Amino acid sequence: MPVFQGFAEGKVHLTPIPAQFFTELLPEIDHLGELKVTLYAIWRLDHMEGRFRYLRRQDFLDDRRFIEGLTRHVAEAEATLDDALERAVGRGILLRAVLVLEGSEEAYYFLNSPMGRAAVEAIRAGKWRPVEQPQAEVHLDMERPNIFRLYETHIGPLTPMIAEALQDAEQLYPADWIEDAMRIAVENNVRSWRYIEVILRSWKEKGRDEQDRGDTEKDRRRYIEGEYADFIEH
């Protein structure tokens, strides 16, 4: 069994889990598959965009590492997943809505949250249907570019728009600039790509000297005042 090396140091992105999960659900869940499906859904939905966030059965199946952790027998993968999903739905953790699209039925799974309940009600009332839109590829074993890992670790969840912006930034700025701009954002507690982008653009337009690499109070003040102030929430 691989030994976990410990959580990373410093401020890292956290996946929000409602306190009710620990007080009401954790004591009651007695099936490992149900627990894994629940935690995976919470994590995966946190990386998505849009008002209504959902997962399809195939989304679970497409994550090879998740499925391998759910069952060691590939032939039983679908049956094991279906059982775990059924348990999560039966307990009320996930909500399931079935739609007929292009002549075939497909199930959509939502977290049983206010937005999830609103989505299911909208589907049942015929007021909402899923629209195919690009989503950031999220898999437990996916090898991501270093810039993606940096962003997720220090700034926040990776969304399709952010992923595209990061890829563009890699073509425009040196890697160490991007890392240093993220560091400045973290030090000033401004976890926003727009803020980071303004720093990078300023360096590119006005030049960058060694003082930008400093760590003095004066240096930090430069990035919370003046042209950067509009990007900071007070």
KEMI-931988 format. One line per field, with one value per residue: residue number from 1; residue in three letters; y negated, x negated, z negated of N, C-alpha, C in turn. Coordinates in nm, 2 decimals. Layout:
BEGIN
seq = c(NUM; ...)
type = c(Ala; ...)
npy = c(Y; ...)
npx = c(X; ...)
npz = c(Z; ...)
capy = c(Y; ...)
capx = c(X; ...)
capz = c(Z; ...)
cpy = c(Y; ...)
cpx = c(X; ...)
cpz = c(Z; ...)
***
This chain:
BEGIN
seq = c(1; 2; 3; 4; 5; 6; 7; 8; 9; 10; 11; 12; 13; 14; 15; 16; 17; 18; 19; 20; 21; 22; 23; 24; 25; 26; 27; 28; 29; 30; 31; 32; 33; 34; 35; 36; 37; 38; 39; 40; 41; 42; 43; 44; 45; 46; 47; 48; 49; 50; 51; 52; 53; 54; 55; 56; 57; 58; 59; 60; 61; 62; 63; 64; 65; 66; 67; 68; 69; 70; 71; 72; 73; 74; 75; 76; 77; 78; 79; 80; 81; 82; 83; 84; 85; 86; 87; 88; 89; 90; 91; 92; 93; 94; 95; 96; 97; 98; 99; 100; 101; 102; 103; 104; 105; 106; 107; 108; 109; 110; 111; 112; 113; 114; 115; 116; 117; 118; 119; 120; 121; 122; 123; 124; 125; 126; 127; 128; 129; 130; 131; 132; 133; 134; 135; 136; 137; 138; 139; 140; 141; 142; 143; 144; 145; 146; 147; 148; 149; 150; 151; 152; 153; 154; 155; 156; 157; 158; 159; 160; 161; 162; 163; 164; 165; 166; 167; 168; 169; 170; 171; 172; 173; 174; 175; 176; 177; 178; 179; 180; 181; 182; 183; 184; 185; 186; 187; 188; 189; 190; 191; 192; 193; 194; 195; 196; 197; 198; 199; 200; 201; 202; 203; 204; 205; 206; 207; 208; 209; 210; 211; 212; 213; 214; 215; 216; 217; 218; 219; 220; 221; 222; 223; 224; 225; 226; 227; 228; 229; 230; 231; 232; 233; 234)
type = c(Met; Pro; Val; Phe; Gln; Gly; Phe; Ala; Glu; Gly; Lys; Val; His; Leu; Thr; Pro; Ile; Pro; Ala; Gln; Phe; Phe; Thr; Glu; Leu; Leu; Pro; Glu; Ile; Asp; His; Leu; Gly; Glu; Leu; Lys; Val; Thr; Leu; Tyr; Ala; Ile; Trp; Arg; Leu; Asp; His; Met; Glu; Gly; Arg; Phe; Arg; Tyr; Leu; Arg; Arg; Gln; Asp; Phe; Leu; Asp; Asp; Arg; Arg; Phe; Ile; Glu; Gly; Leu; Thr; Arg; His; Val; Ala; Glu; Ala; Glu; Ala; Thr; Leu; Asp; Asp; Ala; Leu; Glu; Arg; Ala; Val; Gly; Arg; Gly; Ile; Leu; Leu; Arg; Ala; Val; Leu; Val; Leu; Glu; Gly; Ser; Glu; Glu; Ala; Tyr; Tyr; Phe; Leu; Asn; Ser; Pro; Met; Gly; Arg; Ala; Ala; Val; Glu; Ala; Ile; Arg; Ala; Gly; Lys; Trp; Arg; Pro; Val; Glu; Gln; Pro; Gln; Ala; Glu; Val; His; Leu; Asp; Met; Glu; Arg; Pro; Asn; Ile; Phe; Arg; Leu; Tyr; Glu; Thr; His; Ile; Gly; Pro; Leu; Thr; Pro; Met; Ile; Ala; Glu; Ala; Leu; Gln; Asp; Ala; Glu; Gln; Leu; Tyr; Pro; Ala; Asp; Trp; Ile; Glu; Asp; Ala; Met; Arg; Ile; Ala; Val; Glu; Asn; Asn; Val; Arg; Ser; Trp; Arg; Tyr; Ile; Glu; Val; Ile; Leu; Arg; Ser; Trp; Lys; Glu; Lys; Gly; Arg; Asp; Glu; Gln; Asp; Arg; Gly; Asp; Thr; Glu; Lys; Asp; Arg; Arg; Arg; Tyr; Ile; Glu; Gly; Glu; Tyr; Ala; Asp; Phe; Ile; Glu; His)
npy = c(0.12; -0.22; -0.48; -0.77; -1.09; -1.32; -1.63; -1.93; -2.21; -2.54; -2.77; -2.62; -2.51; -2.44; -2.19; -2.27; -2.13; -2.08; -2.13; -1.97; -1.73; -1.59; -1.59; -1.47; -1.29; -1.14; -0.97; -0.79; -0.68; -0.37; -0.23; -0.18; -0.24; -0.42; -0.63; -0.71; -0.78; -1.00; -1.19; -1.22; -1.33; -1.58; -1.70; -1.70; -1.85; -2.10; -2.19; -2.28; -2.50; -2.73; -2.78; -2.56; -2.27; -1.95; -1.59; -1.32; -0.97; -0.86; -1.04; -0.97; -0.71; -0.77; -0.86; -0.71; -0.65; -0.69; -0.50; -0.27; -0.28; -0.24; 0.01; 0.32; 0.49; 0.47; 0.57; 0.55; 0.28; 0.10; 0.20; 0.18; -0.10; -0.18; -0.07; -0.22; -0.48; -0.45; -0.41; -0.66; -0.83; -0.72; -0.78; -1.05; -1.22; -1.27; -1.40; -1.28; -1.32; -1.23; -1.25; -1.26; -1.25; -1.30; -1.06; -0.88; -0.78; -0.96; -1.00; -1.26; -1.38; -1.56; -1.76; -1.75; -2.02; -2.37; -2.48; -2.25; -2.12; -2.32; -2.29; -2.03; -2.06; -2.25; -2.09; -1.90; -2.06; -2.12; -2.34; -2.37; -2.24; -2.05; -2.21; -2.16; -2.24; -2.35; -2.20; -2.21; -1.96; -1.72; -1.49; -1.24; -1.14; -1.29; -1.43; -1.74; -2.05; -2.24; -2.50; -2.48; -2.32; -2.49; -2.70; -2.58; -2.49; -2.72; -2.93; -2.87; -2.67; -2.51; -2.63; -2.61; -2.86; -2.98; -2.79; -2.82; -3.08; -3.05; -2.89; -3.07; -3.26; -3.13; -3.13; -3.40; -3.50; -3.46; -3.15; -3.18; -3.44; -3.41; -3.24; -3.40; -3.61; -3.48; -3.42; -3.67; -3.74; -3.56; -3.63; -3.88; -3.81; -3.80; -3.62; -3.59; -3.56; -3.77; -3.98; -3.87; -3.87; -4.14; -4.22; -4.07; -4.18; -4.45; -4.42; -4.33; -4.55; -4.77; -4.68; -4.49; -4.48; -4.38; -4.45; -4.38; -4.12; -4.13; -4.10; -4.28; -4.50; -4.73; -4.65; -4.48; -4.66; -4.79; -4.63; -4.64; -4.88; -5.17; -5.10; -4.84; -4.83; -4.82; -4.56; -4.43; -4.31; -4.48)
npx = c(-0.08; -0.07; -0.23; -0.10; -0.24; -0.19; -0.01; -0.05; -0.27; -0.18; 0.07; 0.33; 0.56; 0.88; 1.14; 1.47; 1.67; 1.99; 2.08; 2.28; 2.24; 2.06; 2.18; 2.44; 2.43; 2.19; 2.19; 2.39; 2.34; 2.26; 2.13; 1.86; 1.84; 2.05; 1.96; 1.73; 1.82; 1.98; 1.79; 1.63; 1.80; 1.86; 1.61; 1.55; 1.76; 1.70; 1.51; 1.63; 1.81; 2.09; 2.44; 2.61; 2.48; 2.37; 2.33; 2.27; 2.34; 2.14; 1.93; 1.82; 1.73; 1.54; 1.32; 1.04; 0.87; 1.04; 1.24; 1.08; 1.02; 1.26; 1.34; 1.15; 1.19; 1.23; 1.44; 1.66; 1.70; 1.90; 2.14; 2.07; 2.04; 2.30; 2.44; 2.33; 2.41; 2.68; 2.72; 2.64; 2.82; 3.06; 3.02; 3.04; 2.83; 2.73; 2.91; 3.12; 3.20; 3.38; 3.34; 3.47; 3.28; 3.22; 3.36; 3.27; 3.24; 3.09; 2.92; 2.89; 2.69; 2.71; 2.58; 2.75; 2.83; 2.94; 2.92; 2.90; 3.14; 3.31; 3.24; 3.33; 3.60; 3.65; 3.60; 3.80; 4.02; 3.99; 3.84; 3.57; 3.29; 2.99; 2.71; 2.46; 2.14; 1.80; 1.59; 1.35; 1.11; 1.11; 0.96; 0.86; 0.60; 0.48; 0.21; 0.12; 0.01; -0.25; -0.18; 0.09; 0.12; 0.00; 0.18; 0.42; 0.33; 0.26; 0.43; 0.71; 0.99; 0.97; 1.11; 1.28; 1.25; 1.04; 0.84; 0.79; 0.70; 0.47; 0.32; 0.28; 0.13; -0.10; -0.22; -0.28; -0.43; -0.73; -0.79; -0.88; -0.79; -0.51; -0.49; -0.60; -0.42; -0.19; -0.27; -0.29; -0.02; 0.09; -0.05; 0.06; 0.31; 0.50; 0.67; 0.70; 0.73; 0.74; 0.61; 0.35; 0.30; 0.29; 0.06; -0.13; -0.09; -0.17; -0.44; -0.53; -0.47; -0.60; -0.84; -1.06; -1.23; -1.49; -1.40; -1.13; -1.13; -1.16; -1.09; -1.00; -0.82; -0.76; -0.77; -0.55; -0.34; -0.33; -0.17; 0.08; 0.18; 0.24; 0.24; 0.32; 0.51; 0.79; 0.85; 0.87; 1.05; 1.20)
npz = c(0.00; 0.10; -0.08; -0.21; -0.17; -0.30; -0.35; -0.14; -0.22; -0.33; -0.20; -0.05; 0.21; 0.10; 0.10; 0.06; -0.19; -0.31; -0.66; -0.75; -0.62; -0.78; -1.03; -0.99; -0.77; -0.76; -0.99; -0.92; -0.67; -0.55; -0.36; -0.15; 0.12; 0.17; 0.01; 0.14; 0.39; 0.32; 0.21; 0.43; 0.61; 0.49; 0.49; 0.77; 0.88; 0.77; 0.93; 1.16; 1.38; 1.41; 1.35; 1.29; 1.19; 1.28; 1.29; 1.51; 1.55; 1.71; 1.67; 1.43; 1.49; 1.68; 1.54; 1.48; 1.26; 1.04; 1.08; 1.07; 0.80; 0.69; 0.75; 0.79; 0.99; 1.32; 1.48; 1.32; 1.28; 1.38; 1.26; 0.99; 0.97; 1.03; 0.82; 0.61; 0.68; 0.67; 0.40; 0.29; 0.41; 0.30; 0.03; 0.04; 0.09; 0.34; 0.62; 0.88; 1.21; 1.50; 1.84; 2.17; 2.45; 2.78; 2.84; 2.65; 2.30; 2.04; 1.74; 1.50; 1.24; 0.95; 0.68; 0.36; 0.30; 0.25; 0.52; 0.67; 0.61; 0.72; 0.99; 1.06; 1.02; 1.22; 1.44; 1.43; 1.46; 1.72; 1.79; 1.81; 1.98; 2.03; 2.17; 2.39; 2.30; 2.29; 2.05; 1.79; 1.81; 1.57; 1.38; 1.15; 1.18; 1.37; 1.55; 1.51; 1.66; 1.51; 1.44; 1.41; 1.19; 1.00; 0.99; 0.90; 0.65; 0.51; 0.57; 0.66; 0.77; 1.09; 1.38; 1.70; 1.84; 1.69; 1.73; 2.00; 2.01; 1.86; 2.03; 2.24; 2.11; 2.07; 2.32; 2.34; 2.13; 1.93; 1.74; 1.48; 1.42; 1.41; 1.19; 0.99; 0.99; 0.90; 0.65; 0.53; 0.54; 0.36; 0.12; 0.08; 0.03; 0.24; 0.43; 0.73; 1.08; 1.25; 1.11; 1.10; 1.37; 1.43; 1.30; 1.45; 1.70; 1.65; 1.59; 1.84; 2.01; 1.88; 1.80; 1.60; 1.30; 1.07; 0.82; 0.81; 0.73; 0.46; 0.10; -0.08; -0.30; -0.17; 0.10; 0.10; 0.06; 0.30; 0.46; 0.36; 0.38; 0.59; 0.93; 0.90; 0.71; 0.77; 0.80; 0.57; 0.30; 0.04)
capy = c(0.00; -0.34; -0.56; -0.91; -1.17; -1.44; -1.75; -2.03; -2.32; -2.67; -2.78; -2.54; -2.52; -2.34; -2.16; -2.30; -2.02; -2.13; -2.07; -1.86; -1.60; -1.53; -1.57; -1.40; -1.18; -1.05; -0.86; -0.70; -0.60; -0.24; -0.16; -0.25; -0.29; -0.54; -0.74; -0.75; -0.85; -1.13; -1.28; -1.25; -1.43; -1.71; -1.75; -1.73; -1.97; -2.22; -2.23; -2.31; -2.63; -2.73; -2.79; -2.43; -2.18; -1.81; -1.48; -1.20; -0.84; -0.84; -1.12; -0.88; -0.60; -0.81; -0.88; -0.57; -0.62; -0.69; -0.37; -0.17; -0.29; -0.20; 0.16; 0.37; 0.58; 0.39; 0.62; 0.51; 0.14; 0.04; 0.25; 0.12; -0.24; -0.20; -0.05; -0.33; -0.60; -0.43; -0.43; -0.80; -0.89; -0.67; -0.85; -1.19; -1.30; -1.31; -1.40; -1.23; -1.36; -1.16; -1.33; -1.19; -1.33; -1.23; -0.93; -0.79; -0.84; -0.99; -1.04; -1.37; -1.38; -1.69; -1.75; -1.79; -2.16; -2.45; -2.49; -2.12; -2.10; -2.41; -2.23; -1.92; -2.12; -2.31; -1.99; -1.84; -2.15; -2.14; -2.48; -2.36; -2.12; -2.07; -2.26; -2.11; -2.35; -2.30; -2.20; -2.17; -1.82; -1.69; -1.35; -1.22; -1.10; -1.37; -1.51; -1.88; -2.14; -2.29; -2.62; -2.44; -2.27; -2.60; -2.78; -2.50; -2.48; -2.85; -3.04; -2.82; -2.56; -2.54; -2.63; -2.62; -2.99; -3.00; -2.70; -2.88; -3.20; -3.01; -2.85; -3.19; -3.33; -3.05; -3.18; -3.54; -3.54; -3.35; -3.07; -3.24; -3.56; -3.36; -3.19; -3.51; -3.69; -3.41; -3.43; -3.81; -3.74; -3.48; -3.71; -3.99; -3.75; -3.84; -3.50; -3.63; -3.56; -3.91; -4.05; -3.81; -3.91; -4.28; -4.22; -4.03; -4.28; -4.56; -4.38; -4.32; -4.68; -4.87; -4.62; -4.43; -4.48; -4.28; -4.49; -4.31; -3.99; -4.15; -4.05; -4.38; -4.56; -4.83; -4.58; -4.43; -4.77; -4.83; -4.55; -4.65; -5.02; -5.22; -5.04; -4.71; -4.84; -4.79; -4.42; -4.38; -4.33; -4.53)
capx = c(0.00; -0.15; -0.22; -0.08; -0.36; -0.14; 0.04; -0.15; -0.28; -0.13; 0.21; 0.37; 0.70; 0.96; 1.27; 1.57; 1.77; 2.08; 2.06; 2.38; 2.18; 1.99; 2.27; 2.56; 2.41; 2.08; 2.22; 2.49; 2.29; 2.19; 2.09; 1.74; 1.87; 2.13; 1.88; 1.64; 1.90; 2.02; 1.68; 1.58; 1.90; 1.84; 1.48; 1.56; 1.86; 1.64; 1.42; 1.72; 1.87; 2.23; 2.54; 2.65; 2.36; 2.41; 2.24; 2.34; 2.28; 2.02; 1.83; 1.76; 1.67; 1.42; 1.20; 0.99; 0.82; 1.15; 1.30; 0.99; 1.02; 1.39; 1.34; 1.03; 1.24; 1.28; 1.57; 1.76; 1.69; 2.03; 2.23; 2.03; 2.07; 2.45; 2.49; 2.29; 2.49; 2.82; 2.72; 2.62; 2.95; 3.15; 3.00; 3.07; 2.71; 2.74; 3.05; 3.11; 3.30; 3.36; 3.39; 3.47; 3.21; 3.19; 3.42; 3.22; 3.25; 2.96; 2.94; 2.80; 2.68; 2.69; 2.57; 2.87; 2.81; 3.04; 2.91; 2.93; 3.29; 3.37; 3.21; 3.42; 3.74; 3.66; 3.60; 3.93; 4.11; 3.96; 3.79; 3.43; 3.22; 2.85; 2.65; 2.32; 2.05; 1.67; 1.56; 1.21; 1.09; 1.08; 0.94; 0.77; 0.46; 0.44; 0.09; 0.14; -0.10; -0.29; -0.11; 0.23; 0.10; -0.03; 0.30; 0.51; 0.27; 0.25; 0.53; 0.85; 1.03; 0.94; 1.23; 1.25; 1.20; 0.91; 0.75; 0.76; 0.62; 0.33; 0.25; 0.24; 0.03; -0.23; -0.28; -0.31; -0.52; -0.82; -0.73; -0.91; -0.71; -0.38; -0.50; -0.62; -0.29; -0.10; -0.32; -0.25; 0.12; 0.11; -0.10; 0.15; 0.44; 0.59; 0.67; 0.78; 0.65; 0.74; 0.50; 0.22; 0.28; 0.25; -0.08; -0.21; -0.08; -0.25; -0.58; -0.56; -0.47; -0.69; -0.97; -1.06; -1.37; -1.51; -1.32; -1.00; -1.15; -1.18; -0.99; -0.99; -0.68; -0.75; -0.74; -0.42; -0.25; -0.32; -0.08; 0.21; 0.22; 0.23; 0.31; 0.37; 0.61; 0.92; 0.87; 0.86; 1.18; 1.18)
capz = c(0.00; 0.10; -0.20; -0.19; -0.21; -0.38; -0.27; -0.11; -0.31; -0.28; -0.17; 0.07; 0.24; 0.03; 0.15; -0.05; -0.22; -0.42; -0.79; -0.76; -0.58; -0.90; -1.15; -0.96; -0.67; -0.79; -1.09; -0.87; -0.55; -0.59; -0.24; -0.10; 0.26; 0.15; -0.05; 0.24; 0.49; 0.26; 0.20; 0.56; 0.67; 0.43; 0.55; 0.92; 0.91; 0.73; 1.04; 1.27; 1.39; 1.45; 1.24; 1.25; 1.21; 1.27; 1.34; 1.57; 1.52; 1.79; 1.61; 1.32; 1.56; 1.76; 1.46; 1.47; 1.13; 0.95; 1.10; 1.01; 0.66; 0.65; 0.76; 0.85; 1.10; 1.43; 1.53; 1.22; 1.26; 1.40; 1.16; 0.86; 0.97; 1.03; 0.68; 0.52; 0.71; 0.62; 0.25; 0.27; 0.44; 0.20; -0.10; 0.06; 0.10; 0.48; 0.69; 1.01; 1.31; 1.62; 1.96; 2.30; 2.54; 2.91; 2.84; 2.54; 2.17; 1.97; 1.60; 1.46; 1.10; 0.89; 0.53; 0.30; 0.24; 0.31; 0.66; 0.72; 0.61; 0.82; 1.12; 1.08; 1.03; 1.35; 1.54; 1.42; 1.51; 1.86; 1.81; 1.83; 2.04; 2.03; 2.29; 2.40; 2.30; 2.25; 1.91; 1.77; 1.79; 1.43; 1.35; 1.03; 1.22; 1.49; 1.54; 1.56; 1.67; 1.38; 1.41; 1.36; 1.05; 0.92; 0.98; 0.81; 0.52; 0.44; 0.60; 0.66; 0.86; 1.23; 1.46; 1.85; 1.87; 1.63; 1.80; 2.13; 1.98; 1.82; 2.15; 2.32; 2.04; 2.09; 2.44; 2.34; 2.02; 1.88; 1.64; 1.34; 1.40; 1.37; 1.05; 0.90; 0.98; 0.82; 0.51; 0.49; 0.51; 0.23; 0.01; 0.06; 0.01; 0.36; 0.51; 0.85; 1.20; 1.30; 1.04; 1.15; 1.51; 1.43; 1.26; 1.56; 1.81; 1.61; 1.61; 1.98; 2.07; 1.82; 1.77; 1.46; 1.25; 0.95; 0.70; 0.81; 0.66; 0.32; 0.01; -0.18; -0.32; -0.06; 0.22; 0.09; 0.07; 0.44; 0.52; 0.30; 0.40; 0.72; 1.04; 0.86; 0.60; 0.81; 0.81; 0.43; 0.23; -0.09)
cpy = c(-0.12; -0.42; -0.71; -1.00; -1.30; -1.55; -1.85; -2.14; -2.45; -2.67; -2.71; -2.55; -2.41; -2.32; -2.18; -2.18; -2.08; -2.06; -1.96; -1.73; -1.52; -1.50; -1.48; -1.28; -1.09; -0.94; -0.76; -0.62; -0.48; -0.16; -0.24; -0.31; -0.42; -0.66; -0.80; -0.83; -0.99; -1.23; -1.31; -1.35; -1.57; -1.78; -1.79; -1.84; -2.10; -2.28; -2.27; -2.45; -2.62; -2.73; -2.65; -2.33; -2.04; -1.72; -1.38; -1.08; -0.82; -0.93; -1.04; -0.78; -0.64; -0.85; -0.75; -0.55; -0.61; -0.55; -0.26; -0.16; -0.24; -0.05; 0.21; 0.46; 0.49; 0.44; 0.58; 0.36; 0.07; 0.07; 0.19; -0.03; -0.26; -0.17; -0.16; -0.46; -0.58; -0.45; -0.58; -0.87; -0.85; -0.74; -1.00; -1.28; -1.36; -1.31; -1.36; -1.27; -1.29; -1.23; -1.24; -1.28; -1.25; -1.08; -0.84; -0.86; -0.86; -1.05; -1.15; -1.37; -1.51; -1.67; -1.81; -1.92; -2.24; -2.47; -2.36; -2.09; -2.19; -2.35; -2.12; -1.96; -2.18; -2.21; -1.92; -1.93; -2.18; -2.28; -2.48; -2.23; -2.15; -2.12; -2.22; -2.23; -2.29; -2.31; -2.16; -2.02; -1.79; -1.54; -1.34; -1.20; -1.19; -1.44; -1.64; -1.96; -2.20; -2.41; -2.59; -2.40; -2.39; -2.68; -2.71; -2.50; -2.61; -2.95; -2.98; -2.72; -2.60; -2.52; -2.64; -2.75; -3.02; -2.91; -2.76; -3.00; -3.16; -2.96; -2.96; -3.26; -3.26; -3.09; -3.32; -3.58; -3.42; -3.28; -3.13; -3.36; -3.51; -3.31; -3.30; -3.59; -3.62; -3.42; -3.57; -3.81; -3.67; -3.57; -3.83; -3.94; -3.80; -3.72; -3.52; -3.63; -3.69; -3.99; -4.00; -3.86; -4.05; -4.30; -4.18; -4.13; -4.41; -4.53; -4.38; -4.46; -4.78; -4.81; -4.58; -4.43; -4.39; -4.32; -4.42; -4.17; -4.00; -4.10; -4.15; -4.43; -4.66; -4.76; -4.53; -4.54; -4.81; -4.75; -4.55; -4.80; -5.05; -5.14; -4.90; -4.71; -4.80; -4.64; -4.35; -4.41; -4.37; -4.49)
cpx = c(-0.09; -0.12; -0.21; -0.19; -0.32; -0.10; -0.07; -0.15; -0.21; 0.02; 0.24; 0.52; 0.77; 1.10; 1.38; 1.67; 1.86; 2.06; 2.17; 2.34; 2.13; 2.09; 2.39; 2.53; 2.30; 2.11; 2.31; 2.43; 2.21; 2.14; 1.97; 1.77; 1.95; 2.05; 1.79; 1.71; 1.94; 1.91; 1.63; 1.67; 1.88; 1.71; 1.49; 1.65; 1.79; 1.55; 1.50; 1.77; 2.02; 2.32; 2.58; 2.53; 2.41; 2.31; 2.33; 2.27; 2.15; 1.90; 1.75; 1.68; 1.54; 1.30; 1.15; 0.94; 0.93; 1.21; 1.21; 0.99; 1.16; 1.40; 1.21; 1.07; 1.30; 1.42; 1.68; 1.78; 1.83; 2.13; 2.20; 2.06; 2.22; 2.50; 2.45; 2.38; 2.63; 2.83; 2.72; 2.75; 3.06; 3.14; 3.03; 2.95; 2.70; 2.88; 3.03; 3.23; 3.27; 3.42; 3.38; 3.40; 3.18; 3.24; 3.37; 3.23; 3.11; 2.99; 2.84; 2.80; 2.63; 2.67; 2.70; 2.85; 2.92; 3.04; 2.94; 3.08; 3.36; 3.35; 3.31; 3.56; 3.76; 3.67; 3.74; 4.04; 4.09; 3.90; 3.64; 3.38; 3.08; 2.80; 2.50; 2.23; 1.91; 1.65; 1.41; 1.20; 1.04; 1.07; 0.84; 0.63; 0.41; 0.31; 0.11; 0.01; -0.13; -0.21; 0.03; 0.22; 0.08; 0.10; 0.40; 0.46; 0.28; 0.36; 0.68; 0.87; 1.01; 1.08; 1.19; 1.19; 1.06; 0.81; 0.70; 0.67; 0.48; 0.25; 0.20; 0.13; -0.11; -0.30; -0.33; -0.42; -0.61; -0.75; -0.76; -0.83; -0.57; -0.38; -0.52; -0.49; -0.19; -0.14; -0.28; -0.10; 0.15; 0.06; -0.01; 0.29; 0.55; 0.58; 0.75; 0.68; 0.64; 0.63; 0.37; 0.19; 0.24; 0.11; -0.17; -0.21; -0.17; -0.40; -0.62; -0.57; -0.57; -0.82; -0.97; -1.21; -1.38; -1.43; -1.18; -1.01; -1.17; -1.07; -0.97; -0.85; -0.66; -0.71; -0.60; -0.31; -0.23; -0.20; 0.06; 0.26; 0.20; 0.30; 0.37; 0.48; 0.75; 0.95; 0.87; 1.00; 1.15; 1.30)
cpz = c(0.00; -0.03; -0.16; -0.25; -0.29; -0.29; -0.25; -0.21; -0.25; -0.26; -0.04; 0.09; 0.16; 0.10; 0.04; -0.07; -0.33; -0.55; -0.81; -0.71; -0.70; -1.01; -1.11; -0.87; -0.71; -0.89; -1.03; -0.75; -0.59; -0.47; -0.17; 0.04; 0.25; 0.10; 0.06; 0.35; 0.44; 0.26; 0.34; 0.63; 0.62; 0.48; 0.69; 0.95; 0.87; 0.84; 1.17; 1.27; 1.42; 1.33; 1.19; 1.29; 1.19; 1.32; 1.41; 1.53; 1.59; 1.73; 1.50; 1.39; 1.63; 1.67; 1.41; 1.32; 1.03; 0.96; 1.05; 0.86; 0.60; 0.65; 0.83; 0.97; 1.21; 1.47; 1.44; 1.21; 1.27; 1.30; 1.02; 0.86; 0.96; 0.89; 0.59; 0.55; 0.66; 0.47; 0.22; 0.30; 0.34; 0.07; -0.08; 0.07; 0.25; 0.53; 0.83; 1.10; 1.44; 1.74; 2.08; 2.40; 2.67; 2.90; 2.73; 2.41; 2.11; 1.84; 1.57; 1.30; 1.05; 0.74; 0.47; 0.22; 0.30; 0.46; 0.73; 0.72; 0.71; 0.96; 1.15; 1.10; 1.17; 1.46; 1.54; 1.47; 1.66; 1.89; 1.83; 1.89; 2.05; 2.17; 2.29; 2.40; 2.25; 2.10; 1.89; 1.74; 1.65; 1.41; 1.23; 1.07; 1.33; 1.46; 1.60; 1.57; 1.53; 1.34; 1.36; 1.22; 0.95; 0.89; 0.88; 0.67; 0.44; 0.46; 0.59; 0.76; 1.01; 1.31; 1.61; 1.88; 1.81; 1.70; 1.93; 2.11; 1.94; 1.94; 2.23; 2.25; 2.06; 2.22; 2.44; 2.24; 1.98; 1.76; 1.50; 1.31; 1.34; 1.22; 0.95; 0.88; 0.89; 0.67; 0.45; 0.46; 0.38; 0.11; -0.02; 0.04; 0.12; 0.45; 0.63; 0.97; 1.26; 1.24; 1.09; 1.29; 1.52; 1.40; 1.38; 1.67; 1.78; 1.63; 1.76; 2.05; 2.01; 1.78; 1.62; 1.42; 1.12; 0.83; 0.69; 0.75; 0.51; 0.24; -0.10; -0.19; -0.21; 0.07; 0.22; 0.11; 0.21; 0.50; 0.46; 0.31; 0.55; 0.82; 1.01; 0.76; 0.64; 0.81; 0.67; 0.36; 0.08; -0.18)
***
